[in-house]
Structures are given as structure tokens and as C-alpha cells.
């Protein structure tokens, strides 16, 4: 998509100021249209950005249940290296390993239900989350 004038150059679209309110507005509009439960797979590693999104959802009375899918660094590197869809050694995903570890240590795991996927398959992970939301 081309926007004129262009958005400021960045290495991460989440840094664009319109992105966070657009996440909230999109969630609100989709839920208004469909009802039900909205599942949004998204990684937010900047605490300020998470605060903006979560407070925006709260202003619209959108219920939130946040899960962080965690994997230890070595197995995660192995998954990235063995990914046949995106390709091995994705520079983007490898770039975010340390920022994730820092966020996990400082605030991220305290803001969500952490599901340790280190030894789980994707199906087992999905089942664990589905079971958690039933309760």
C-alpha cells in the first residue's frame, strides 16, 4: 500500500503512531459486525504500545484475555531454522528474540497468561488455550 505523503521510515510498523489506535478500532468494528469472540494473534513487545492498545480496548468495553506463547530460546531458534514456510533463519524473527526475552523478563509475562510451548505441538498449544478459555 502506498501512502502519500509517506509514513516515517521505521524498522517496525508498530512504531507508527496510527497503528495502535487502528488495532483498537479494527477490533471494535469487527466485534460490532460479528459479535462473539475475537482472537488476535499479535506480538507487542513495547510496554507503552501494549498499554495504549489494552486501555483502548477497555474504553470500548472489549473483554480481553491475553496469552503469551513462550518457548525457550534454543528450541525457538530451532523452530525458526526449520520453518519451511517463511524459510530458515528469518532475520526478522531472529532480530526479535532478544527484545522478546527482555520484555518477558521485565513486564510481558506479568500482563498475560503464559503458555510454555517449548515442548508442545501447535495443536497441543491450541488445545491448552481452548481449555483455559472454557473456565
BAFI-3210 file (N, C-alpha, C; in Angstrom, 3 decimals, decimal comma, padded with zeros to 6 digits):
// residues 135
n [1|2|3|4|5|6|7|8|9|10|11|12|13|14|15|16|17|18|19|20|21|22|23|24|25|26|27|28|29|30|31|32|33|34|35|36|37|38|39|40|41|42|43|44|45|46|47|48|49|50|51|52|53|54|55|56|57|58|59|60|61|62|63|64|65|66|67|68|69|70|71|72|73|74|75|76|77|78|79|80|81|82|83|84|85|86|87|88|89|90|91|92|93|94|95|96|97|98|99|100|101|102|103|104|105|106|107|108|109|110|111|112|113|114|115|116|117|118|119|120|121|122|123|124|125|126|127|128|129|130|131|132|133|134|135]
n.u [000,855|000,580|001,206|000,693|001,447|004,326|004,609|006,702|010,013|010,733|011,733|009,777|006,396|004,753|005,704|004,624|002,572|-000,280|-000,876|-001,486|-004,043|-005,530|-005,549|-007,208|-009,584|-010,167|-010,621|-012,870|-014,767|-014,935|-015,939|-018,385|-019,650|-019,629|-019,945|-019,502|-016,371|-013,230|-010,180|-006,941|-003,969|-000,983|002,094|003,308|005,860|006,636|006,085|004,646|003,152|001,521|000,052|-001,370|-002,992|-004,395|-005,724|-007,296|-008,977|-010,302|-011,673|-013,681|-015,081|-014,307|-013,815|-010,866|-008,531|-005,458|-002,857|000,451|002,570|005,123|008,448|011,465|014,715|016,621|015,072|013,249|014,855|015,545|013,045|012,583|014,741|014,023|011,708|009,671|007,936|008,201|010,891|014,280|016,091|014,929|015,523|014,009|012,483|014,562|015,793|014,052|014,280|015,904|014,710|012,172|012,905|013,821|011,472|009,865|011,210|010,862|008,180|006,193|005,354|004,011|001,679|-000,027|-001,408|000,827|001,773|003,704|005,278|007,412|007,735|005,476|003,234|001,838|-000,916|-001,373|-000,845|-002,909|-005,103|-004,624|-005,024|-007,688|-008,943|-008,366|-009,853|-012,403|-012,884]
n.v [-001,165|002,181|005,220|008,615|011,800|009,857|007,524|007,878|006,548|003,331|000,458|-001,159|-001,553|-001,157|001,031|003,234|005,924|005,838|003,121|001,737|002,858|002,064|-000,720|-001,054|000,181|-001,405|-003,910|-003,234|-002,576|-004,974|-006,730|-005,425|-005,965|-008,778|-009,938|-012,248|-013,855|-012,460|-013,362|-012,355|-012,732|-011,504|-009,904|-007,833|-005,998|-003,695|-002,018|000,417|000,570|-001,666|-000,818|001,331|-000,028|-001,943|-000,257|001,167|-000,860|-001,450|000,984|000,706|-001,319|-003,888|-007,178|-008,764|-011,281|-012,258|-014,121|-015,280|-016,892|-018,796|-019,890|-021,549|-020,175|-021,784|-024,012|-022,405|-021,039|-023,260|-023,943|-021,715|-021,956|-024,338|-023,738|-024,209|-022,647|-019,760|-019,783|-020,727|-019,335|-016,720|-013,364|-011,294|-012,525|-013,604|-011,257|-010,285|-011,953|-011,340|-008,810|-009,881|-011,621|-009,754|-008,208|-010,239|-010,787|-008,367|-007,207|-008,370|-011,099|-010,754|-009,562|-011,302|-014,578|-017,068|-019,439|-022,116|-023,195|-024,707|-027,490|-028,286|-029,194|-027,318|-027,977|-028,982|-026,697|-024,986|-026,434|-026,290|-023,547|-023,285|-024,876|-023,349|-020,993|-021,905|-022,077]
n.w [000,000|-000,850|000,648|000,549|001,789|002,644|005,411|008,324|008,065|009,351|011,275|012,120|011,877|014,077|015,376|014,142|014,890|014,207|014,254|016,739|017,712|015,497|015,695|017,915|016,997|014,768|015,993|017,541|015,543|014,040|015,995|016,520|014,145|013,890|016,409|019,148|019,883|019,510|018,206|018,280|016,890|017,871|018,420|020,802|021,923|023,104|025,968|026,384|024,021|024,335|026,553|025,436|023,558|025,166|026,995|025,220|024,240|026,618|027,050|025,202|026,264|025,550|026,111|027,331|027,029|027,491|026,084|026,222|024,125|024,917|024,304|025,055|024,293|022,711|021,598|020,220|018,354|016,849|015,769|014,153|012,379|011,136|009,770|007,087|005,699|006,029|005,820|006,593|009,359|009,594|009,310|010,479|012,537|014,075|014,862|016,800|018,986|021,286|022,140|022,822|024,939|026,804|027,250|028,290|030,671|032,033|031,903|030,227|030,722|033,088|032,336|031,141|030,488|030,522|028,205|028,058|025,358|024,732|024,724|023,422|020,769|017,990|017,909|020,495|021,958|021,076|022,053|024,832|025,280|024,432|026,360|028,609|028,178|028,424|031,104]
ca.u [000,000|001,355|000,581|001,359|002,881|004,669|004,820|008,130|010,751|010,858|012,005|008,659|005,158|004,133|006,191|003,808|001,536|-001,669|-001,088|-002,152|-005,487|-006,168|-005,778|-008,395|-010,759|-010,465|-011,244|-014,214|-015,661|-015,149|-016,848|-019,705|-020,225|-019,745|-020,204|-018,679|-015,040|-012,226|-008,834|-005,997|-002,585|-000,176|003,179|003,609|006,977|006,868|005,064|003,796|002,214|000,528|-000,824|-002,272|-003,965|-005,272|-006,619|-008,268|-009,976|-011,088|-012,586|-014,816|-015,625|-013,976|-013,151|-009,536|-007,846|-004,192|-001,956|001,775|003,101|006,547|009,325|012,852|015,467|017,207|014,032|012,662|015,796|015,397|011,794|012,784|015,649|013,349|010,445|009,671|007,024|008,876|012,275|015,159|016,843|014,247|016,197|013,046|012,185|015,785|016,021|013,175|014,481|016,372|013,659|011,154|013,451|013,839|010,084|009,404|011,829|010,526|006,763|005,270|004,768|003,119|000,475|-000,751|-001,293|001,940|001,677|005,043|005,136|008,719|007,595|004,133|002,959|000,830|-002,240|-001,434|-000,911|-004,274|-005,988|-004,418|-005,680|-009,130|-009,359|-008,260|-010,924|-013,672|-013,027]
ca.v [000,000|003,410|006,339|009,872|011,642|008,588|007,420|007,932|005,295|002,596|-000,970|-001,895|-000,798|-000,834|002,342|004,292|006,330|005,411|001,681|001,272|003,117|001,282|-002,062|-000,957|000,484|-002,594|-004,894|-002,755|-002,679|-006,385|-007,274|-004,848|-006,616|-010,230|-010,441|-013,394|-013,702|-012,113|-013,822|-011,519|-013,128|-010,298|-009,769|-006,442|-006,087|-002,381|-001,905|001,592|000,226|-002,559|-000,005|002,064|-000,963|-002,527|000,776|001,445|-001,938|-001,269|002,121|000,221|-002,466|-005,120|-008,078|-009,137|-012,403|-012,244|-015,260|-015,178|-018,204|-018,741|-021,044|-021,274|-019,647|-022,783|-024,643|-021,402|-020,878|-024,457|-023,821|-020,708|-022,538|-025,415|-023,275|-024,376|-021,672|-018,463|-020,039|-020,833|-018,172|-015,461|-012,257|-010,538|-013,253|-013,684|-009,917|-010,031|-012,903|-010,653|-007,931|-010,696|-012,087|-008,602|-007,910|-011,335|-010,609|-007,112|-006,863|-009,098|-012,286|-010,308|-008,997|-012,308|-015,980|-017,593|-020,841|-022,556|-024,058|-025,299|-028,931|-028,534|-029,014|-026,273|-028,485|-029,037|-025,304|-024,513|-027,136|-025,741|-022,235|-023,532|-025,348|-022,225|-020,015|-022,512|-021,890]
ca.w [000,000|-000,933|001,335|000,237|002,000|003,268|006,850|008,650|007,931|010,605|011,115|012,698|011,672|015,355|015,801|013,550|015,848|013,935|014,312|017,963|017,704|014,439|016,244|018,773|016,165|013,954|016,882|017,882|014,375|013,713|017,007|016,283|012,964|014,007|017,750|019,506|020,451|018,514|018,529|017,538|017,116|017,732|019,380|021,156|022,855|023,707|027,015|026,127|022,953|024,924|027,405|024,556|022,979|026,189|027,532|024,168|024,261|027,845|026,835|024,407|026,999|024,829|027,055|026,879|027,675|026,774|026,245|025,623|023,779|025,229|024,069|025,405|023,150|021,815|020,768|019,336|017,233|016,030|015,012|013,109|011,386|010,416|009,183|005,634|005,096|005,984|005,469|007,754|009,844|009,287|010,008|011,277|013,774|014,870|015,400|017,939|020,081|022,493|022,661|023,495|026,217|027,708|027,622|029,146|031,990|032,708|032,047|029,346|031,357|034,152|031,727|030,373|030,865|029,739|027,799|027,668|024,181|024,452|024,443|022,902|019,344|017,799|018,281|021,955|022,412|020,823|022,981|026,155|025,326|024,356|027,680|029,556|027,979|028,859|032,557]
c.u [000,898|000,571|001,388|000,721|003,158|004,775|006,319|008,782|010,903|011,190|010,842|007,393|004,477|004,591|005,377|002,687|000,114|-001,925|-001,866|-003,634|-006,218|-006,429|-007,071|-009,640|-011,152|-011,146|-012,676|-015,180|-015,937|-016,119|-018,258|-020,416|-020,526|-020,215|-019,242|-017,361|-014,066|-010,867|-007,872|-004,583|-001,672|000,910|003,453|004,673|007,320|005,733|004,128|002,763|001,119|-000,454|-001,824|-003,367|-004,920|-006,202|-007,666|-009,360|-010,883|-012,078|-013,821|-015,467|-015,430|-013,228|-011,835|-009,020|-006,567|-003,364|-000,628|002,247|004,615|007,234|010,731|013,642|015,996|016,155|013,396|013,565|015,702|014,127|011,944|013,658|014,968|012,055|010,517|008,743|007,719|010,323|013,143|015,811|016,227|014,920|015,239|012,774|013,413|016,093|015,225|013,342|014,923|015,348|012,530|011,666|013,465|012,427|009,540|009,945|011,249|009,034|005,807|004,593|003,845|001,795|-000,409|-000,658|-000,231|001,713|003,068|004,911|006,420|008,598|006,215|004,097|001,992|-000,574|-002,394|-001,544|-002,323|-005,256|-005,854|-005,111|-007,200|-009,667|-009,345|-009,429|-012,291|-013,946|-013,237]
c.v [001,224|004,532|007,592|010,985|010,394|008,669|007,481|006,553|004,646|001,146|-001,823|-001,043|-000,427|000,520|003,485|004,657|005,892|003,925|001,251|001,612|002,357|-000,156|-002,059|-000,746|-000,701|-003,660|-004,495|-002,955|-004,129|-007,003|-006,710|-005,563|-008,092|-010,718|-011,566|-013,024|-013,432|-012,572|-013,045|-012,005|-011,927|-010,315|-008,292|-006,502|-004,761|-002,128|-000,726|001,285|-000,694|-001,782|000,774|001,149|-001,483|-001,478|001,179|000,389|-001,785|-000,114|001,717|-001,008|-003,778|-006,024|-008,583|-010,294|-012,582|-013,461|-014,921|-016,606|-018,128|-020,027|-020,631|-020,944|-020,733|-023,511|-023,646|-021,153|-022,078|-024,422|-022,834|-021,285|-023,610|-025,019|-023,366|-023,395|-020,328|-018,635|-020,054|-019,490|-016,846|-014,315|-011,472|-011,245|-013,378|-012,349|-009,676|-011,025|-012,201|-009,640|-008,701|-011,128|-010,949|-008,249|-008,985|-011,173|-009,423|-006,866|-007,816|-010,279|-011,925|-009,782|-010,044|-013,670|-016,575|-019,075|-021,234|-023,594|-024,811|-026,763|-029,287|-028,416|-027,848|-026,737|-028,552|-027,632|-024,771|-025,151|-026,580|-024,379|-022,401|-024,009|-024,204|-021,247|-020,594|-022,201|-020,450]
c.w [000,000|-000,276|001,016|001,041|002,817|004,781|007,132|008,494|009,305|010,299|011,621|012,577|012,982|015,890|015,201|014,512|015,484|014,171|015,544|017,996|016,594|014,877|017,056|017,924|015,301|014,803|017,204|016,719|013,978|014,711|016,862|015,140|013,204|015,362|018,075|020,132|019,321|019,017|017,644|017,832|016,843|018,798|019,583|022,244|023,515|024,698|026,777|025,048|023,485|025,790|026,547|024,006|024,048|026,788|026,500|024,108|025,477|027,695|026,053|025,035|026,235|025,800|026,468|027,711|026,883|027,137|025,584|025,375|023,912|024,786|024,473|024,139|022,202|020,987|019,784|018,132|016,285|015,191|013,867|011,999|010,544|009,743|007,664|004,932|004,937|005,542|006,706|008,088|009,417|010,028|010,907|012,601|014,661|015,535|016,682|019,090|021,368|023,005|023,351|024,867|027,233|028,169|028,561|030,565|032,749|032,885|031,337|030,038|032,513|033,635|031,068|031,037|029,943|029,473|027,307|026,557|023,856|024,047|023,898|021,383|019,189|018,203|019,795|022,555|022,249|021,795|024,398|026,305|025,283|025,691|028,697|029,397|028,325|030,323|032,912]
res [x|x|x|x|x|x|x|x|x|x|x|x|x|x|x|x|x|x|x|x|x|x|x|x|x|x|x|x|x|x|x|x|x|x|x|x|x|x|x|x|x|x|x|x|x|x|x|x|x|x|x|x|x|x|x|x|x|x|x|x|x|x|x|x|x|x|x|x|x|x|x|x|x|x|x|x|x|x|x|x|x|x|x|x|x|x|x|x|x|x|x|x|x|x|x|x|x|x|x|x|x|x|x|x|x|x|x|x|x|x|x|x|x|x|x|x|x|x|x|x|x|x|x|x|x|x|x|x|x|x|x|x|x|x|x]
***
